[in-house]
Amino acid sequence: MVSPSFATAFNLLSGKREPVFLPPAESDENVGEHRGWLERERRTGQWRQASAEVAHLPVAKLQAGQAFNAVTRSLRKVSGADFAGIALIDQADPDGFVVESVSGLGLEHIVGTRIPLRQVATAADVVESGRSAVASRPPVDEAYRLFPEWSKAFARLGLAMAAPLRTHEEILGVIFVAWQRGSPHEARAVREVRRLEIFATEAASALRLFQAVQESTRMAVLNERDRIAQDLCTVAIHRLFGIGTLLHGAVGLRDRPEVRRRVEDAIDELDEVNRDVVAAILNLDRTNA
């Protein structure tokens, strides 16, 4: 009797029945594990590619909205999410967030909205703790009650996550992502929190670099404006001085007291203007220093 580990086949050339060795069939459990491993590897590659794309954004060529929107679009694409957003800590007032990018749910128009930290407790906790937050539904923060359209849009959402936008030196803000209830991507997303955090770290580095480029550009523009202003002031002083010199020369050419008085008044006014311009330039130099 042929052992169960063999499969019997006919040798068509000899016509004899001979046992043929075949590898043992894989169990359903082994097949499932192998497929699961392949899927995990595929998803790891997709997240790695998304993170690399964000890390290499051409920040020097992008406007503010373009850079932030590129991040949220990439996040939605790789995660299958229905909503993604970025809120950064307000540099002018660290007690609030500024919504920098929104993708999904028709809420793109809220970009630029400033929200006090106390009204978005979840985001505030993420920034304070430096840890991600995961919820089966978006938390009902005070901000959602203040903006009814937010509450209406978020009511359709199920799984929601928030991760800190962290660089080596600081936390810039929070990146949000959420899926509508019943989304086919929800179950997979629950297992990908760590991948979201890695993506957020790469995004934070890219956005910080973008901010540095923007700040450098802004300072260059301000410095150029100062230079032009100083050049204009210098030219104005020279012209005023020249006019004053001409008027001084004209004083002796007029015998009528009324004309002489008016010329002398004009000279006094020009001298005062000269003093004001010089004082303004000196004050500008002290401010820049």
Secondary structure by P-SEA (a helix, b strand, c coil): cccccbbbbbcccccbbbbbbbcccccaaaaaaaaaaaaaaaaaaaaaaaaaaaaacccccccaaaaaaaaaaaaaaaacccccccccccccccccccccccccccccccccccccccccaaaaaaaaacbbbbbccccccaaaaacaaaaaaaccccbbbbbbbcccccccbbbbbbbcccccaaaaaaacaaaaaaaaaaaaaaaaaaaaaaaaaaaaaaaaaaaaaaaaaaaaaaaaaaaaaaaaaaccccccaaaaaaaaaaaaaaaaaaaaaaaaaaaaaaaac
